[in-house]
Amino acid sequence: MFKAKQSKWIVAGIFFLASGSAFSADAEFKLLGSVNAAYSSKGVFLNFAGPNLKAEYGDFGAGLSLFPSLRYDTAKNSKAKLSPILGFGPFFNYTKFVVSLPMYFISNAWNVAFGVGYKF
């Protein structure tokens, strides 16, 4: 669709536009996210809150998030004990404490897990 010269200029333009706001004198850089551990009958999950929509009011917050996760399968006949999986669901936080209810699609059924974690 684009030729090599055109794509170089597009990438350079995007970098220029992004760098104008990112390197200004009052720019603030933060690491946002949370790490959660969740449990359900289908396994134990270590998840990291991904893209989300959230609302905050003072120290309280709530929203919907994607949860990129590592699943540890607790079934005895499971061949792969550790596998990546993507979850989706609500989360609630108060200051640095997070409660999440990620849902995972496992074996053609939705499985809800309960998790707690730390927001940084």
Disulfide bonds with the S-S distance in Angstrom:
none
